Amino acid sequence: MYLSPSPSRVAGLVLAAGAGSRYGMPKALVHDGAGRSWLQHAVDVLAEAGCSPVIVVLGARWAEAAALLDAGDDDPTSAPVRGKDRPPASVRIVQATDWAEGLSASLRAGLRCAIEQPDLTAIAVIPVDVPDLNAATVARMISTNFGTTAAPGATVLSANTLRQARFARQPGHPVVIGRQHWTPLIDTLAGDTGARPYLRAHPVEHIECGDLGTGVDVDRPS
């Protein structure tokens, strides 16, 4: 029988291990026109929305990418790191040595890290290449007052949660995955498809977020 952890928290997960072959470089190393790191932005968005810790999976040129982060101590009880104009966050960096396998390797590494933390109930998953993602979108996705996942009066997401953001009815990120799904999902992961087959095989709550952003992932330099 599955026992929900207590107290409960929602973690964030940034998938940023790929080599970015279509982009010409790992997207974990990309900066926007204003000089803002996509990687740090992804961490900040999840932290501002209330996700803790934020797990960052790196692979290709991982040491260079890790150097871009204001990474906190791995101990979630320690004082969080705060950069200029950034929310506090506990950041955990995970190196996916098999990153060349594809998206499945990154997701597998991130979920395994989350499993090691018994007080987590759900995880909000985003790729690093959605630079217009904002904290309001993530907050909507993990809110217990939005949609139908949470029971009346609930203070945490269910461990059985499966949610996916939609933008103008098109699927996007974040994807919020309850703890009860983590191990079964890991068992299905292969290649570069990520969680898509698992989501198709299970009931998913779709939450429209098109009023908050585009949800567009950037595959190539503009």
Phi, psi and omega in degrees: 000138181277132176249124179291134180292155179212138353291166188253146176220158173250122178270165170249151179224120177255120178267111188215037186263345188289163181276349178062051186299322179286333180277335181099359178190160176301131182292342175296343182258000185282142171240149178279183184298337179268004179086010181275131179290127174301321184294311179296323178300316180299317178297314182298319181298314180294317181295316181297328179284349177109007179283135179202127358282175171255116180266127181243119179262120180242156180213274180299126180051043188299324182295321178295319180293317181299327181292343180278348188263145165274082186274133178272178177293145179292345178278112184293347179272353181279167180296131181287158177274139176231119175269175180299126178058027180238147178288155176293146180203144168264116185251129178243119181264128179242130178264120176268099183292338179261030186303331182294345177295333180124190184303327182300324180295319179295313182295320179299314181297318180293318180293322179296323176296318180295321181300329181290352182248101190290347182268008178268134178258326183209167180220136178260117188256130176222149169276164182283346190259036173240076191292344179265006176297138181232167183295329180297323178294314179296318181299321177297320184290331182257003182289140175276354182256007181240134179078204189236005185293317185276141175287155178305132180083358181291147179250354179221160173292152176290148175291350178260009182299136166222111181230146174223134177289149174231145180232111188052043176072006177262136182293145180204209182235153012284157164249128181253123187237120179287154186303326182300338182266350191297308182293315176300324178294315179305320182294341181260350189287135178199143174066216187250026184261346179063221185271359188306311180298322180294318180296323179293333184269357183227155177295125182238136175273116180266128183240119181287128180232014184297341177282351184251344182179181182267332183071012185283129173267142187258112182266334183224153176299143180287000000 
